[in-house]
Amino acid sequence: MISPHHADCDYRVRRVIAVMHAIGLAVDVYWDSRYPGHQKRRPFEDHVRELYRANQPGEGRLSLMGKPFLHKDIEAAIRNARIVYINASAIEGLLYAREAKRLNPDCQVIYDYHDSLTYELYYQLKKRGLGLFYKLAWPLYRLLCGRLARHVDALVGISTTQVREFPKKESQMAATASVPNFRKFDDFEFRAQAPAAGGRGALIWLGQVMLGRDLEKLSGWIARVGDRRRFHVFGKVIDEASPAMVAAQLDGNVDFYGEFRSEADILDQMPAAPIGVFMGWEDPAGTNINAHASPNKYFTYVNMGIPVIIAASLTELAGHVAECGAGIAVGDETEFAQAVTTIETNYAAYAEGSRRLKEKYRSMPPEKTIRDFLEKILQK
């Protein structure tokens, strides 16, 4: 297993390692020693080993040029491997897949990809001030991704939509799996109380507080519909310009609670009748990022058992919310205002729907999906 640009405490990667250990696979897991945040706990020391090696600087450029970029120990491990499992994002993982096949054409390459190929291109261009060139660059990028995808034998995505949009047909792969970014669903049950007579629900937003998130969009909606309720924001402030903008939009009618470590930290400070809100990512280039999103904050809301209002563009999640009656999906500020009123009026029913949604997800353990996927690969 190769996990570039991941800390060794990454929950999604650790879950796969735990399943591999449980089914008795002999695995060498390689972490990039230069990447920050490693804890080096190494819970397994028998048939699963965790190793730390540094790849060459400029590996992205080298890999695009088709030049070797992996540490020699990783190259040796790939040459002797039956299966190479790659945890990576977007085109980076595809370049690792090509390198694995170059070193060992007979290995099976599993690509566990965590981000959208389309949105990653737009994001990289945008942060360099080149976002307007996305539509010009996409046809060439899509062609490159299609060529690189030939080296992938099996695929793990974060949603069925993401897997379906991968530039290689599912029928051409040994197996595919959709593993959402489920958090650990705790046994605690937060009893969300309905608003008191004549009272109002409390809008909750979670996430890193920085410009470019849906936070400013949401506060703008609240301001324009004239909603004077208190807005509650939980998360580490990354950019001071963001809370300043939100506070200005809402005339200071907002509370920032700062960084939290777990849902328990939030529940201790939770206002009455909370409603979790997530409006998705801004997608001006039409990359379809929201259709296959699997955001952590959404699953945090579900874990806490509170009703939610989410963007209708989060189509897979919106379907789950509607199925369980756990909240409402909206497309604009008018629908948002109506959704807030509807949930307030029927708060107990939506809180019960949120509990049903949590049970739905708890009945879909990702460990079983991963195990079934790996066992299918091993049969090939």
C-alpha positions in Angstrom: 0.0 0.0 0.0 1.2 3.5 -0.9 -0.3 6.5 0.8 1.3 9.7 -0.4 0.2 12.9 1.1 -1.6 11.2 4.0 -0.7 11.2 7.7 -0.6 7.8 9.2 -3.6 8.6 11.4 -5.9 9.2 8.4 -9.1 7.5 9.3 -10.1 6.3 5.9 -6.7 4.8 5.2 -6.4 3.2 8.7 -9.8 1.6 8.2 -8.5 -0.2 5.1 -5.3 -1.3 6.9 -7.4 -2.7 9.7 -9.5 -4.8 7.3 -6.3 -6.0 5.5 -4.9 -7.1 8.9 -8.2 -8.8 9.9 -8.3 -11.0 6.8 -4.6 -12.0 7.1 -3.0 -10.2 4.2 0.7 -9.7 4.2 1.0 -5.9 3.6 3.8 -3.3 3.6 2.3 0.1 4.0 4.5 3.0 2.8 4.0 6.5 4.2 5.8 9.6 2.9 8.1 10.4 5.8 8.1 14.1 4.7 4.4 14.5 5.2 3.4 16.2 8.5 1.2 14.7 11.2 2.5 11.1 11.5 1.9 9.5 14.8 3.9 6.3 14.2 1.7 4.2 16.5 2.2 1.1 14.4 -0.5 -1.1 15.9 0.5 -4.1 13.7 3.9 -5.6 13.6 3.2 -9.1 12.3 2.0 -9.5 8.7 1.2 -5.8 8.3 4.2 -3.5 8.5 4.2 0.3 8.3 7.2 2.0 6.8 8.3 5.6 6.3 10.2 6.6 3.2 10.7 9.9 1.4 10.2 10.2 -2.3 12.1 12.7 -4.4 11.3 16.4 -4.3 9.2 17.4 -7.4 7.7 14.0 -7.7 4.6 15.4 -9.5 6.8 16.9 -12.2 8.9 13.8 -12.5 5.9 11.5 -12.7 4.3 13.6 -15.4 7.5 13.4 -17.4 7.5 9.6 -17.0 10.6 9.6 -14.9 11.2 7.5 -11.7 10.1 9.3 -8.6 9.6 6.6 -5.9 12.0 5.6 -3.1 14.1 2.6 -4.1 12.5 0.5 -1.3 9.0 1.3 -2.6 10.1 0.3 -6.1 11.4 -3.0 -4.8 8.2 -3.6 -2.9 6.1 -3.0 -6.0 8.2 -5.4 -8.1 7.5 -8.1 -5.6 3.8 -7.3 -5.0 0.8 -9.2 -6.2 -1.4 -6.2 -5.4 -0.5 -2.5 -5.2 -3.1 -0.4 -3.2 -2.8 3.3 -3.9 -4.4 5.9 -1.6 -4.3 9.2 -3.4 -6.2 12.1 -4.9 -7.2 12.8 -8.5 -4.5 12.5 -11.2 -1.7 11.9 -8.6 -3.1 8.5 -8.0 -3.3 7.7 -11.7 0.4 8.6 -12.1 1.2 6.3 -9.2 -0.8 3.6 -11.0 1.2 4.0 -14.2 4.4 3.8 -12.3 3.3 0.6 -10.5 2.5 -1.0 -13.8 5.8 0.1 -15.3 7.7 -1.6 -12.4 5.5 -4.7 -12.3 3.1 -5.2 -15.3 1.6 -8.3 -13.7 0.5 -6.6 -10.4 -3.1 -5.6 -9.8 -3.5 -1.9 -9.1 -6.2 -0.8 -6.7 -6.8 3.0 -6.8 -8.7 4.4 -3.8 -9.3 7.9 -5.0 -10.5 10.5 -2.6 -11.2 13.6 -4.8 -12.9 14.5 -8.1 -10.7 14.5 -11.2 -12.7 17.4 -12.6 -12.8 19.6 -9.5 -9.1 18.9 -8.7 -8.1 20.4 -12.0 -10.3 23.4 -11.5 -9.1 23.9 -7.9 -5.4 23.7 -9.0 -6.0 26.2 -11.8 -8.1 28.5 -9.6 -5.5 28.8 -6.8 -3.0 29.9 -9.4 -5.4 32.5 -10.7 -6.2 30.5 -13.9 -9.7 29.2 -13.1 -11.1 30.7 -16.3 -8.9 28.3 -18.3 -10.6 25.2 -16.9 -12.9 24.6 -19.8 -10.0 24.9 -22.2 -7.8 22.6 -20.2 -10.4 20.0 -19.4 -10.5 18.1 -22.8 -6.7 17.6 -22.8 -6.8 16.7 -19.1 -9.6 14.2 -19.6 -7.7 12.6 -22.5 -4.6 12.2 -20.2 -6.7 10.8 -17.3 -8.3 8.3 -19.7 -4.9 7.1 -20.8 -3.7 6.8 -17.3 -6.8 5.1 -16.1 -5.9 2.1 -18.2 -3.4 1.2 -15.5 -6.1 0.8 -12.8 -7.5 -2.7 -12.3 -9.9 -2.0 -9.4 -11.4 1.2 -8.0 -12.6 2.5 -4.7 -14.5 5.8 -4.6 -16.3 7.9 -2.0 -19.7 7.6 -3.8 -21.4 5.6 -6.6 -21.5 8.7 -8.7 -17.8 9.2 -8.4 -17.1 5.6 -9.3 -19.4 5.9 -12.3 -17.7 9.0 -13.6 -14.2 7.5 -13.5 -12.7 7.4 -17.0 -12.7 3.6 -17.3 -15.8 1.4 -17.5 -16.7 -0.6 -14.4 -17.0 -3.7 -16.6 -13.3 -3.3 -17.5 -12.2 -3.5 -13.9 -11.9 -6.5 -11.6 -14.0 -4.8 -9.0 -15.3 -1.5 -7.8 -16.6 -0.2 -4.4 -18.2 2.9 -3.0 -17.0 3.7 0.5 -18.4 7.0 1.8 -16.5 9.1 4.3 -18.5 7.7 7.2 -17.3 8.9 10.6 -17.4 6.6 13.5 -21.1 6.6 14.5 -21.1 6.8 18.3 -23.6 5.2 20.6 -24.6 8.4 22.2 -28.0 9.8 21.4 -28.4 13.5 21.5 -32.0 14.3 22.3 -32.7 17.3 20.1 -35.5 19.2 21.7 -38.1 21.0 19.6 -38.2 24.8 19.9 -40.3 26.1 22.8 -43.6 27.6 22.0 -43.0 30.6 19.8 -39.2 29.7 19.8 -36.9 29.1 16.9 -34.4 26.5 15.7 -30.7 27.2 15.9 -28.6 27.1 12.6 -25.3 25.2 13.0 -22.4 25.2 10.6 -19.2 23.0 11.0 -15.9 23.2 9.3 -12.6 25.1 8.9 -13.5 28.8 8.9 -11.9 30.3 5.8 -12.9 32.1 2.7 -14.1 30.1 -0.3 -16.4 27.7 1.8 -20.1 27.7 1.8 -20.1 29.7 5.0 -20.2 33.1 3.4 -22.9 31.9 1.0 -25.0 30.7 3.8 -24.6 33.9 5.9 -25.5 35.9 2.8 -28.7 33.9 2.4 -29.6 34.4 6.1 -29.0 38.1 5.8 -31.0 38.5 2.6 -34.1 36.6 3.9 -34.0 38.8 7.0 -33.6 36.0 9.4 -32.4 37.5 12.7 -31.8 34.2 14.6 -28.4 33.5 16.1 -26.0 31.6 13.9 -23.6 29.1 15.4 -20.2 28.3 13.8 -18.0 25.5 15.1 -14.5 25.1 13.6 -10.9 26.3 13.6 -10.5 29.8 12.2 -8.0 29.5 9.3 -8.5 32.9 7.8 -9.6 35.9 10.0 -11.2 37.5 7.0 -13.9 34.9 6.9 -15.4 35.4 10.4 -15.1 39.2 9.8 -17.2 38.9 6.6 -19.8 36.7 8.2 -20.1 38.9 11.2 -20.6 41.9 9.0 -23.2 40.2 6.9 -25.2 39.2 10.0 -24.6 42.4 12.0 -22.7 40.4 14.6 -25.5 38.0 15.2 -23.2 35.0 15.1 -21.1 33.0 17.6 -17.8 31.3 16.7 -16.9 28.5 19.1 -13.5 27.6 17.6 -11.8 24.3 17.0 -13.4 21.1 18.3 -11.9 17.6 18.7 -15.1 15.5 18.6 -18.8 15.6 18.5 -18.9 15.5 22.3 -17.1 18.9 22.4 -19.9 20.4 20.2 -22.8 18.8 22.1 -21.6 20.4 25.3 -22.2 23.8 23.7 -25.1 23.0 21.4 -28.0 25.5 21.5 -31.6 24.3 21.7 -33.3 22.8 18.6 -30.1 22.7 16.3 -30.3 22.4 12.5 -27.1 21.4 10.7 -26.5 23.2 7.4 -24.2 22.5 4.5 -24.6 24.2 1.1 -21.9 22.3 -0.8 -19.0 23.6 -2.7 -19.1 26.5 -5.1 -18.9 25.0 -8.6 -18.8 27.8 -11.2 -17.1 25.6 -13.8 -19.7 22.9 -13.6 -17.4 20.1 -12.4 -20.2 18.2 -10.7 -18.2 18.0 -7.5 -21.4 18.1 -5.3 -23.0 15.2 -7.0 -20.5 12.7 -5.7 -19.4 14.5 -2.5 -19.0 12.7 0.8 -18.4 15.6 3.3 -17.3 14.9 6.8 -19.4 17.6 8.3 -22.6 16.0 7.0 -21.8 12.8 8.7 -21.0 14.7 11.9 -24.5 16.2 11.8 -25.9 12.7 11.3 -23.8 11.3 14.2 -25.2 13.9 16.5 -28.7 13.1 15.4 -29.8 16.6 14.4 -32.0 17.6 11.4 -30.1 18.9 8.3 -30.5 21.3 5.5 -28.2 20.5 2.6 -27.7 21.7 -1.0 -29.9 19.8 -3.5 -26.8 19.5 -5.7 -25.5 16.9 -3.2 -27.7 14.5 -5.0 -26.8 11.2 -3.3 -26.9 12.6 0.2 -30.1 14.5 -0.6 -31.7 11.2 -1.6 -30.7 9.6 1.8 -32.0 12.6 3.7 -35.4 12.6 1.9 -35.7 8.8 2.3 -35.4 9.0 6.1 -37.1 12.3 6.6 -34.0 13.7 8.2 -34.1 17.2 6.7 -34.6 19.1 3.5 -32.5 19.7 0.4 -32.6 23.2 -1.1 -31.5 25.0 -4.2 -31.7 28.7 -3.3 -32.2 31.1 -0.4 -36.0 31.1 -0.8 -36.1 27.3 -0.4 -33.6 27.6 2.4 -35.9 30.0 4.4 -38.9 27.7 3.8 -36.9 24.7 4.9 -35.9 26.3 8.2 -39.6 27.1 8.9 -40.7 23.7 8.0 -38.2 21.9 10.2 -38.9 24.2 13.1 -42.6 23.5 12.8 -42.1 19.8 12.6 -38.9 19.5 14.6 -39.6 16.3 16.5 -40.4 14.4 13.3 -37.2 15.6 11.5 -35.1 14.7 14.6 -36.6 11.2 14.5 -35.7 11.1 10.8 -32.1 12.0 11.6 -32.0 9.1 14.0 -33.3 6.8 11.3 -30.6 8.1 8.9 -27.9 7.4 11.5 -29.2 3.8 11.9 -29.3 3.5 8.1 -25.6 4.4 7.9 -24.7 2.2 10.9 -26.3 -0.8 9.0 -23.9 -0.2 6.1 -20.5 -0.7 7.8 -17.7 0.3 5.4 -15.5 -2.4 6.8 -17.8 -5.0 5.2 -17.7 -3.2 1.8 -13.9 -3.1 1.9 -13.6 -6.7 3.0 -16.0 -7.9 0.2 -14.1 -5.8 -2.3 -10.7 -7.1 -1.3 -11.8 -10.7 -1.3 -13.2 -10.3 -4.8 -9.8 -9.0 -5.9 -8.0 -11.9 -4.2 -10.1 -14.4 -6.2 -8.8 -13.0 -9.5 
